[in-house]
């Protein structure tokens, strides 16, 4: 039986940030902790968020890392408790939003974070006691602002997923104006993250027709606008559509993801300096090739349907052509040519595969991957 659920209140438009104080009050937040990072502060976006809060008291934690950690969660939670905050406002990319979700857990739940991780059977242990969260994304990629999950590196070094409907932000405020200054390289990497979400969740075998429709529309928007947004960061139409594609990818991926994310999550744990969106872009072509023979993909013409909304016609209906189209756009976006350019070597493969085999996305791929399959995907992605 299929279970389908969409819950988040979403505001999307230029100027939507102006709703922040009103939405805080509506969900019962009177003294928020703003969770962000140093780059968002330096770009002046934290100041915009604080201005939108007006005279509402608040505290700030700006120590989020690019791959958020349990140590970061504990540090932010300490600030929250010291300042007496009663809710969270995450302003930043997926890292800040994911870290805020970790704080929402840690502030009201005892024990190590791994106790609440999905692969540790922890989802039922996350209760409605979590702190309320409002998410304000400043990138267009992860879609964490509308997702029930968080990805965090826990104390033992594993990069784990945390999933609960209680972790859904109460409100997502999507203001494309906050992305206008995003550098081209980050625009490209986060944009390919969004596109990967749309493509991988569309290939996932779970039954969720609304998610499929949302994913295809998000893919069409992302594919049509990512190069424009990367080339001209002030292109408002492109920025609006990339922010929508990001949000739509995350609304859809409640259906499940697959091998791209299994590998990206694992490699991100092995080397936390690597950007998640970039890794997704590099793994996606090989995983498309791997998935092309899966019954659920072939029977429902999923590759052909993606090719059509990407403007490829019938030339992308087979795995190889579609994979080559993704590789071509990666080149046009000046993304790294492969994992080797990021310093990844064969000496890392066993650790990467170990993590991928137990990742929460491994089982939702349309074709289950073996260690040998993952090894081939890694080699193709070098």
Helices and strands as residue ranges (DSSP letters): E 9-12, G 16-19, H 20-26, E 32-35, H 38-42, H 45-53, E 58-61, H 70-83, E 87-92, H 94-106, G 113-116, G 118-120, G 123-125, E 133-137, G 144-146, E 149-153, E 159-163, G 165-167, E 171-174, G 176-179, H 184-203, H 209-231, H 236-252, G 253-255, H 259-270, H 276-291, H 295-299, H 302-309, G 313-316, H 319-332, G 339-342, G 346-348, H 349-358, G 362-364, H 371-380
